[in-house]
Amino acid sequence: MLTRVASPRDKRALKNLYEGSMYKEMPRLVKGALNVDCERVIVVEGQQKILAAIYNGACGYEHLWSSYLVFQDETAGKALVDFLMKAREERGLRNLYVFCPKEFVNTRVHLILRGFVPECIRKIDEIEYIVENHDGTFYPKYQITAPIEAFSVNLRKAESKDSGTLAKILYESLPEDFATAEDATGDVRWWLTEMPEYIIVACTPNNLPIGIILLTPETFPVLDENLALLNYIAVDKRFRGRGVGQALVKEACNVLRKNGKHSMEVDVDAHDISARIFYTKTGFYPFWFSKNYMPHDDGIFYRIDF
């Protein structure tokens, strides 16, 4: 594949690429650039075919802005991101902003792996974009592990007899949230007493608890009365990467929907790459970025609608 600046001869191929995508037609800015300033459009070409394109330009504040990402091949779309990162660095610009459609889940995972953080969400012409930012200071050292065969789980409400096992899973999975096993035990017992409908357990076929999710029917501060909070999710390390977490989230959405909610939010450490990828692949999208929200880092607030 070849990444290059577009030329007027690419008009027809780009027109077909955009018309066959979620954009439905070639964006006005892309069309105008092909007439007067082709350098604003970058394309990826493979086997004499345009596979991906993006519109970009630098503003007076030394930022590189990129939008209208489109691709037939996800690998080509990722190549555009890497090209723009290199261009920002070579030109000495401060930030690279990429308007990434919310539906481009795998591209958003690629952005996470490249050290981007979401700034905000914008809706333009009926398309929702996550505005992602990279300033050249964050390059995660993280590799996605190969998928493991999915594990069939049973989902049910927690019972008092589960408290010890569930507390152990929480304590071992989330040491930054629970200083001692007793702290985890206290939280499990509180949920069982005060909000038993908002504690869900994932079990093996022989009813052994291997995962837990704890929910609260409202956020703090109250952002939306129909928005619930995912407080904690944890899976026994022996069963991670096998769909247990996704199953817990799906059941949590079902429970919350029955209780009149329409969305769920979770806050994540910006440098917790595995958590950000998990939530992105499970259907969440970032809607708020907060500097220094976490004790030692920035926070990203993710949301899933159901």
C-alpha positions in Angstrom: 0.0 0.0 0.0 1.1 3.5 -0.8 0.1 6.6 1.3 0.3 9.8 -0.8 -1.3 13.2 -1.4 -4.4 13.0 -3.6 -4.5 14.4 -7.1 -7.4 15.6 -9.4 -7.3 12.3 -11.2 -8.5 10.6 -7.9 -11.9 12.5 -8.0 -14.0 9.7 -9.4 -12.4 7.0 -7.1 -12.9 9.3 -4.1 -16.5 10.1 -5.1 -17.3 6.4 -5.3 -15.5 5.7 -2.0 -17.4 8.3 0.0 -20.8 7.6 -1.7 -20.4 4.0 -0.7 -19.7 4.8 2.9 -21.6 6.3 5.9 -21.1 9.8 4.4 -23.3 9.0 1.4 -21.5 11.7 -0.6 -18.1 13.3 -1.0 -17.8 16.0 1.7 -17.8 19.6 0.4 -14.3 20.3 1.9 -12.8 17.2 0.2 -14.4 18.2 -3.1 -13.1 21.7 -2.8 -9.6 20.6 -1.9 -9.4 18.4 -5.0 -10.0 21.5 -7.1 -7.6 23.9 -5.4 -5.5 22.3 -2.7 -5.0 18.6 -3.2 -2.4 18.4 -0.3 -5.3 18.6 2.1 -6.4 15.1 1.1 -4.3 12.1 1.9 -5.1 8.7 0.3 -3.9 5.1 0.7 -3.6 3.3 -2.6 -3.3 -0.5 -3.1 -3.4 -2.5 -6.3 -4.2 0.7 -8.3 -7.2 1.3 -6.1 -8.0 4.0 -3.5 -8.6 2.2 -0.2 -8.8 5.1 2.2 -8.8 8.8 2.5 -8.8 11.7 5.0 -9.0 15.5 4.8 -6.6 17.4 6.9 -5.1 20.9 7.5 -3.0 22.8 10.0 -4.5 25.8 11.8 -2.8 28.9 13.1 -2.4 27.5 16.5 0.0 24.8 15.3 -2.6 22.0 15.4 -3.1 19.4 12.6 -6.9 18.7 12.1 -8.1 15.6 10.3 -11.6 14.6 9.4 -13.8 12.7 7.0 -11.9 9.5 7.4 -13.2 6.8 5.0 -11.8 3.4 4.1 -12.7 0.1 2.4 -9.8 -1.6 4.2 -9.2 -1.1 7.9 -5.5 -1.6 7.5 -5.5 1.3 5.1 -7.4 3.5 7.5 -4.9 2.7 10.2 -2.1 3.6 7.8 -3.6 7.0 7.4 -3.5 7.6 11.2 0.2 6.6 11.3 1.0 8.8 8.4 -0.6 11.8 10.1 1.2 11.1 13.4 4.5 11.2 11.5 3.5 14.4 9.7 2.6 16.1 13.0 6.0 15.2 14.3 8.0 16.2 11.2 6.2 19.5 11.0 6.7 20.3 14.7 3.0 20.8 15.3 1.6 20.7 18.8 -1.4 18.4 18.4 -3.0 16.0 15.9 -6.8 15.9 16.1 -8.7 13.2 14.4 -12.5 13.2 14.0 -13.2 9.5 14.2 -16.8 8.3 13.6 -18.1 6.6 16.7 -18.9 3.5 14.6 -15.2 2.9 13.7 -14.5 0.8 16.7 -11.3 -0.9 15.4 -9.9 2.4 14.3 -10.6 3.9 17.7 -8.8 0.9 19.3 -5.9 1.7 17.0 -5.9 5.3 18.2 -5.8 4.1 21.8 -2.8 2.0 21.0 -1.1 5.0 19.4 -1.5 7.1 22.5 -4.5 9.2 21.5 -6.9 10.5 24.1 -10.5 11.6 23.4 -11.3 15.3 23.8 -15.0 15.3 23.2 -17.8 14.0 21.0 -19.4 16.0 18.2 -22.4 15.4 16.0 -22.0 16.8 12.4 -24.5 16.1 9.6 -26.1 13.2 11.6 -22.7 11.5 12.2 -21.3 11.3 15.7 -17.5 11.7 15.9 -15.1 11.1 18.7 -12.5 13.9 18.6 -9.2 12.2 19.4 -6.0 14.0 20.2 -2.3 13.1 20.2 0.4 15.5 21.3 3.4 13.3 21.0 3.9 12.7 24.7 2.2 9.3 25.1 3.2 6.1 23.3 1.7 3.1 25.1 3.7 -0.1 25.3 0.8 -2.5 25.0 0.1 -5.5 22.8 -3.3 -6.9 22.2 -3.2 -10.6 23.1 -4.6 -13.3 20.8 -8.2 -14.1 21.4 -9.0 -17.1 23.5 -12.0 -19.4 22.9 -15.1 -17.9 24.4 -16.3 -19.4 27.7 -20.0 -20.1 28.3 -21.1 -18.4 31.6 -24.2 -18.4 33.7 -25.4 -15.0 34.9 -27.4 -14.5 38.1 -28.0 -12.3 41.1 -25.4 -12.5 43.9 -26.2 -14.5 47.1 -24.8 -14.0 50.6 -22.9 -17.3 50.3 -20.9 -15.7 47.3 -19.5 -12.8 49.3 -16.1 -14.4 50.2 -15.4 -15.5 46.6 -16.6 -12.3 45.0 -14.6 -10.2 47.5 -11.5 -12.2 46.5 -12.1 -11.6 42.8 -12.5 -7.8 43.4 -9.4 -7.6 45.7 -7.1 -9.5 43.3 -8.4 -7.8 40.2 -8.6 -4.2 41.5 -5.8 -3.6 44.0 -5.8 0.1 43.3 -9.5 0.3 44.5 -9.3 -2.1 47.5 -6.4 -1.8 49.9 -7.4 -5.0 51.7 -9.6 -8.0 51.2 -11.8 -6.8 54.0 -12.5 -3.6 52.1 -13.7 -5.6 49.1 -15.8 -7.8 51.4 -17.4 -4.7 53.0 -18.5 -3.4 49.5 -19.9 -6.8 48.5 -21.9 -7.0 51.7 -23.2 -3.5 51.3 -24.4 -4.1 47.8 -26.1 -7.4 48.9 -27.9 -5.5 51.6 -28.7 -2.2 50.0 -28.9 -2.8 46.2 -29.0 -6.6 45.6 -30.6 -6.1 42.1 -27.4 -4.2 41.0 -24.8 -6.8 41.8 -24.5 -9.4 39.0 -22.4 -12.6 39.1 -20.9 -14.6 36.3 -20.6 -18.4 37.1 -19.2 -21.5 35.6 -21.7 -24.3 34.7 -21.2 -25.7 38.2 -22.2 -22.4 39.7 -18.7 -21.2 40.8 -18.5 -17.4 40.7 -15.8 -16.1 38.3 -16.9 -12.6 37.7 -18.8 -9.7 39.2 -20.2 -6.3 38.2 -21.4 -3.7 40.7 -23.8 -0.9 39.5 -25.4 2.2 40.9 -28.7 3.5 39.5 -27.4 7.1 39.3 -24.1 8.9 38.7 -22.4 11.3 41.0 -22.8 14.1 40.3 -26.1 13.4 38.7 -25.5 14.0 35.0 -28.7 12.4 33.8 -31.5 10.7 35.8 -31.6 7.9 33.2 -27.8 7.3 33.4 -26.5 4.6 35.7 -22.9 4.0 36.9 -20.7 1.0 36.5 -18.7 1.1 39.8 -16.7 -2.1 39.5 -16.2 -5.0 37.1 -13.8 -7.9 37.8 -13.1 -11.3 36.4 -11.1 -14.1 37.9 -7.7 -14.0 36.1 -8.0 -17.6 35.0 -11.0 -16.7 32.8 -10.1 -13.4 31.4 -10.1 -12.7 27.6 -12.9 -15.3 27.1 -16.0 -13.0 26.9 -16.9 -13.1 30.6 -16.6 -9.3 31.0 -18.7 -8.7 27.8 -21.4 -11.0 29.2 -21.5 -9.1 32.5 -21.9 -5.8 30.7 -24.6 -7.1 28.4 -26.6 -8.4 31.4 -26.0 -5.1 33.3 -27.6 -3.3 30.4 -30.6 -5.6 30.5 -31.0 -5.1 34.2 -30.7 -1.3 34.0 -33.1 -1.1 31.0 -35.8 -3.0 33.1 -35.2 -0.4 35.8 -35.9 2.5 33.5 -32.3 3.5 32.6 -31.1 4.1 29.0 -27.3 4.5 29.5 -24.5 3.4 31.7 -21.2 5.3 32.4 -17.8 4.3 33.7 -14.7 6.3 34.4 -11.3 5.0 33.4 -7.7 6.0 34.0 -6.4 7.4 30.7 -3.3 5.3 30.8 -5.2 2.0 31.5 -5.0 0.8 27.9 -6.4 -2.6 28.5 -9.5 -1.1 30.2 -10.0 1.5 27.4 -9.8 -1.2 24.7 -12.2 -3.5 26.6 -14.8 -0.8 27.0 -14.4 0.4 23.4 -14.9 -3.2 22.0 -17.8 -3.8 24.3 -19.8 -0.9 22.9 -18.8 2.1 25.1 -17.7 5.4 23.7 -15.9 8.3 25.4 -18.0 11.4 26.1 -15.8 13.4 28.5 -12.1 13.8 29.1 -10.9 15.3 32.4 -7.4 16.4 33.2 -6.1 15.2 36.6 -9.4 13.5 37.5 -7.8 10.4 38.8 -5.4 10.5 41.8 -2.3 10.1 39.6 -3.6 10.6 36.0 -6.3 11.9 33.7 -9.8 10.4 33.5 -11.9 9.4 30.6 -15.6 8.9 31.0 -17.1 6.1 28.8 -20.8 5.6 28.1 -22.9 2.9 26.5 -26.5 3.4 25.4 -29.1 0.7 25.4 
